[in-house]
Amino acid sequence: MTLGAFASVLAAGRSLVVHTIFLGKSIRQPDFYGDLMPLSRSLHGDFAQLAPR
């Protein structure tokens, strides 16, 4: 595994933790489903960055 790939995995893991915290806060909010769409879009973006080019 190259250093760049390792760094991107770390970055994705860190943003996943941030998304999980954000999701936990959103569940207690009435606009939960409004928050979910940008969340899933940004998660998809994280995994797209991990894909080999």
N, CA, C and O atoms as CSV, one atom per row, in Angstrom:
chain,resi,resn,atom,element,x,y,z
A,1,MET,N,N,0.848,-1.186,0.000
A,1,MET,CA,C,0.000,0.000,0.000
A,1,MET,C,C,0.892,1.248,0.000
A,1,MET,O,O,1.780,1.389,0.841
A,2,THR,N,N,0.648,2.123,-0.930
A,2,THR,CA,C,1.466,3.335,-0.996
A,2,THR,C,C,1.060,4.306,0.107
A,2,THR,O,O,-0.009,4.185,0.704
A,3,LEU,N,N,1.923,5.253,0.357
A,3,LEU,CA,C,1.653,6.242,1.404
A,3,LEU,C,C,0.424,7.084,1.058
A,3,LEU,O,O,-0.370,7.426,1.934
A,4,GLY,N,N,0.276,7.415,-0.230
A,4,GLY,CA,C,-0.883,8.204,-0.649
A,4,GLY,C,C,-2.192,7.461,-0.428
A,4,GLY,O,O,-3.179,8.042,0.022
A,5,ALA,N,N,-2.192,6.171,-0.748
A,5,ALA,CA,C,-3.402,5.368,-0.546
A,5,ALA,C,C,-3.721,5.253,0.941
A,5,ALA,O,O,-4.880,5.329,1.349
A,6,PHE,N,N,-2.673,5.070,1.745
A,6,PHE,CA,C,-2.856,4.972,3.191
A,6,PHE,C,C,-3.442,6.270,3.749
A,6,PHE,O,O,-4.328,6.244,4.603
A,7,ALA,N,N,-2.937,7.405,3.256
A,7,ALA,CA,C,-3.424,8.707,3.715
A,7,ALA,C,C,-4.887,8.913,3.329
A,7,ALA,O,O,-5.661,9.472,4.106
A,8,SER,N,N,-5.268,8.464,2.135
A,8,SER,CA,C,-6.656,8.644,1.711
A,8,SER,C,C,-7.593,7.747,2.517
A,8,SER,O,O,-8.730,8.125,2.799
A,9,VAL,N,N,-7.112,6.553,2.887
A,9,VAL,CA,C,-7.922,5.676,3.746
A,9,VAL,C,C,-8.109,6.327,5.121
A,9,VAL,O,O,-9.203,6.299,5.685
A,10,LEU,N,N,-7.039,6.908,5.646
A,10,LEU,CA,C,-7.142,7.605,6.939
A,10,LEU,C,C,-8.118,8.772,6.851
A,10,LEU,O,O,-8.930,8.977,7.753
A,11,ALA,N,N,-8.038,9.538,5.759
A,11,ALA,CA,C,-8.928,10.689,5.588
A,11,ALA,C,C,-10.383,10.235,5.489
A,11,ALA,O,O,-11.272,10.863,6.064
A,12,ALA,N,N,-10.625,9.145,4.762
A,12,ALA,CA,C,-11.988,8.628,4.625
A,12,ALA,C,C,-12.502,8.125,5.972
A,12,ALA,O,O,-13.666,8.333,6.317
A,13,GLY,N,N,-11.634,7.466,6.725
A,13,GLY,CA,C,-12.033,6.982,8.045
A,13,GLY,C,C,-12.387,8.126,8.976
A,13,GLY,O,O,-13.352,8.050,9.736
A,14,ARG,N,N,-11.591,9.195,8.909
A,14,ARG,CA,C,-11.848,10.349,9.770
A,14,ARG,C,C,-13.168,11.016,9.378
A,14,ARG,O,O,-13.949,11.390,10.254
A,15,SER,N,N,-13.427,11.170,8.090
A,15,SER,CA,C,-14.673,11.805,7.668
A,15,SER,C,C,-15.869,10.903,7.975
A,15,SER,O,O,-16.974,11.391,8.215
A,16,LEU,N,N,-15.645,9.580,7.967
A,16,LEU,CA,C,-16.713,8.648,8.325
A,16,LEU,C,C,-17.117,8.854,9.784
A,16,LEU,O,O,-18.302,8.822,10.116
A,17,VAL,N,N,-16.131,9.066,10.648
A,17,VAL,CA,C,-16.421,9.347,12.059
A,17,VAL,C,C,-17.210,10.645,12.189
A,17,VAL,O,O,-18.169,10.724,12.957
A,18,VAL,N,N,-16.797,11.663,11.433
A,18,VAL,CA,C,-17.504,12.948,11.461
A,18,VAL,C,C,-18.942,12.771,10.981
A,18,VAL,O,O,-19.868,13.330,11.568
A,19,HIS,N,N,-19.128,11.992,9.911
A,19,HIS,CA,C,-20.474,11.742,9.389
A,19,HIS,C,C,-21.324,11.001,10.405
A,19,HIS,O,O,-22.518,11.274,10.533
A,20,THR,N,N,-20.720,10.062,11.132
A,20,THR,CA,C,-21.468,9.296,12.127
A,20,THR,C,C,-21.948,10.201,13.253
A,20,THR,O,O,-23.086,10.085,13.708
A,21,ILE,N,N,-21.079,11.100,13.700
A,21,ILE,CA,C,-21.459,12.061,14.744
A,21,ILE,C,C,-22.569,12.973,14.226
A,21,ILE,O,O,-23.541,13.246,14.931
A,22,PHE,N,N,-22.413,13.442,12.982
A,22,PHE,CA,C,-23.396,14.313,12.350
A,22,PHE,C,C,-24.741,13.595,12.230
A,22,PHE,O,O,-25.794,14.183,12.474
A,23,LEU,N,N,-24.689,12.317,11.852
A,23,LEU,CA,C,-25.906,11.524,11.705
A,23,LEU,C,C,-26.580,11.337,13.060
A,23,LEU,O,O,-27.804,11.421,13.166
A,24,GLY,N,N,-25.783,11.083,14.092
A,24,GLY,CA,C,-26.338,10.933,15.435
A,24,GLY,C,C,-27.057,12.189,15.902
A,24,GLY,O,O,-28.093,12.105,16.562
A,25,LYS,N,N,-26.511,13.354,15.563
A,25,LYS,CA,C,-27.161,14.615,15.918
A,25,LYS,C,C,-28.429,14.803,15.092
A,25,LYS,O,O,-29.432,15.312,15.593
A,26,SER,N,N,-28.381,14.394,13.830
A,26,SER,CA,C,-29.505,14.623,12.927
A,26,SER,C,C,-30.723,13.800,13.322
A,26,SER,O,O,-31.857,14.229,13.112
A,27,ILE,N,N,-30.493,12.610,13.899
A,27,ILE,CA,C,-31.615,11.740,14.265
A,27,ILE,C,C,-32.520,12.446,15.277
A,27,ILE,O,O,-33.732,12.233,15.287
A,28,ARG,N,N,-31.931,13.279,16.118
A,28,ARG,CA,C,-32.719,13.979,17.129
A,28,ARG,C,C,-33.351,15.263,16.589
A,28,ARG,O,O,-34.093,15.939,17.302
A,29,GLN,N,N,-33.063,15.592,15.352
A,29,GLN,CA,C,-33.616,16.811,14.749
A,29,GLN,C,C,-34.808,16.462,13.852
A,29,GLN,O,O,-34.851,15.370,13.284
A,30,PRO,N,N,-35.779,17.382,13.718
A,30,PRO,CA,C,-36.939,17.091,12.869
A,30,PRO,C,C,-36.599,17.016,11.377
A,30,PRO,O,O,-37.285,16.332,10.617
A,31,ASP,N,N,-35.539,17.719,10.959
A,31,ASP,CA,C,-35.202,17.726,9.530
A,31,ASP,C,C,-34.165,16.647,9.208
A,31,ASP,O,O,-33.240,16.863,8.425
A,32,PHE,N,N,-34.345,15.478,9.834
A,32,PHE,CA,C,-33.398,14.373,9.684
A,32,PHE,C,C,-33.235,13.961,8.219
A,32,PHE,O,O,-32.113,13.774,7.749
A,33,TYR,N,N,-34.352,13.819,7.497
A,33,TYR,CA,C,-34.254,13.347,6.111
A,33,TYR,C,C,-33.662,14.405,5.192
A,33,TYR,O,O,-33.064,14.072,4.169
A,34,GLY,N,N,-33.822,15.669,5.544
A,34,GLY,CA,C,-33.183,16.726,4.769
A,34,GLY,C,C,-31.665,16.678,4.911
A,34,GLY,O,O,-30.938,16.998,3.970
A,35,ASP,N,N,-31.187,16.275,6.102
A,35,ASP,CA,C,-29.749,16.181,6.337
A,35,ASP,C,C,-29.154,14.929,5.709
A,35,ASP,O,O,-27.956,14.876,5.432
A,36,LEU,N,N,-29.986,13.930,5.486
A,36,LEU,CA,C,-29.482,12.631,5.046
A,36,LEU,C,C,-28.976,12.665,3.601
A,36,LEU,O,O,-28.011,11.977,3.269
A,37,MET,N,N,-29.620,13.460,2.742
A,37,MET,CA,C,-29.210,13.476,1.337
A,37,MET,C,C,-27.793,14.020,1.134
A,37,MET,O,O,-26.997,13.360,0.465
A,38,PRO,N,N,-27.440,15.194,1.679
A,38,PRO,CA,C,-26.049,15.639,1.531
A,38,PRO,C,C,-25.070,14.689,2.209
A,38,PRO,O,O,-23.934,14.542,1.759
A,39,LEU,N,N,-25.504,14.044,3.292
A,39,LEU,CA,C,-24.637,13.091,3.985
A,39,LEU,C,C,-24.288,11.923,3.072
A,39,LEU,O,O,-23.117,11.566,2.943
A,40,SER,N,N,-25.299,11.321,2.434
A,40,SER,CA,C,-25.027,10.172,1.572
A,40,SER,C,C,-24.216,10.596,0.350
A,40,SER,O,O,-23.389,9.831,-0.144
A,41,ARG,N,N,-24.452,11.815,-0.137
A,41,ARG,CA,C,-23.688,12.307,-1.279
A,41,ARG,C,C,-22.215,12.481,-0.919
A,41,ARG,O,O,-21.338,12.108,-1.698
A,42,SER,N,N,-21.939,13.048,0.258
A,42,SER,CA,C,-20.545,13.258,0.650
A,42,SER,C,C,-19.867,11.937,0.980
A,42,SER,O,O,-18.670,11.785,0.737
A,43,LEU,N,N,-20.606,10.977,1.530
A,43,LEU,CA,C,-20.029,9.649,1.779
A,43,LEU,C,C,-19.638,8.997,0.463
A,43,LEU,O,O,-18.560,8.413,0.346
A,44,HIS,N,N,-20.517,9.099,-0.528
A,44,HIS,CA,C,-20.229,8.529,-1.840
A,44,HIS,C,C,-18.978,9.170,-2.428
A,44,HIS,O,O,-18.171,8.492,-3.064
A,45,GLY,N,N,-18.816,10.469,-2.219
A,45,GLY,CA,C,-17.630,11.169,-2.698
A,45,GLY,C,C,-16.361,10.642,-2.043
A,45,GLY,O,O,-15.328,10.513,-2.701
A,46,ASP,N,N,-16.434,10.334,-0.732
A,46,ASP,CA,C,-15.270,9.791,-0.023
A,46,ASP,C,C,-14.851,8.460,-0.619
A,46,ASP,O,O,-13.663,8.224,-0.840
A,47,PHE,N,N,-15.814,7.587,-0.881
A,47,PHE,CA,C,-15.475,6.265,-1.406
A,47,PHE,C,C,-15.018,6.339,-2.860
A,47,PHE,O,O,-14.216,5.517,-3.305
A,48,ALA,N,N,-15.527,7.319,-3.597
A,48,ALA,CA,C,-15.081,7.488,-4.980
A,48,ALA,C,C,-13.604,7.888,-5.025
A,48,ALA,O,O,-12.878,7.502,-5.941
A,49,GLN,N,N,-13.163,8.669,-4.024
A,49,GLN,CA,C,-11.755,9.063,-3.969
A,49,GLN,C,C,-10.850,7.861,-3.703
A,49,GLN,O,O,-9.696,7.848,-4.131
A,50,LEU,N,N,-11.365,6.858,-3.003
A,50,LEU,CA,C,-10.558,5.686,-2.664
A,50,LEU,C,C,-10.384,4.742,-3.848
A,50,LEU,O,O,-9.447,3.945,-3.881
A,51,ALA,N,N,-11.290,4.834,-4.820
A,51,ALA,CA,C,-11.228,3.920,-5.961
A,51,ALA,C,C,-9.935,4.136,-6.746
A,51,ALA,O,O,-9.515,5.275,-6.953
A,52,PRO,N,N,-9.308,3.051,-7.180
A,52,PRO,CA,C,-8.066,3.194,-7.959
A,52,PRO,C,C,-8.327,3.892,-9.286
A,52,PRO,O,O,-9.334,3.643,-9.949
A,53,ARG,N,N,-7.406,4.764,-9.660
A,53,ARG,CA,C,-7.582,5.502,-10.914
A,53,ARG,C,C,-6.902,4.766,-12.052
A,53,ARG,O,O,-6.936,5.226,-13.193
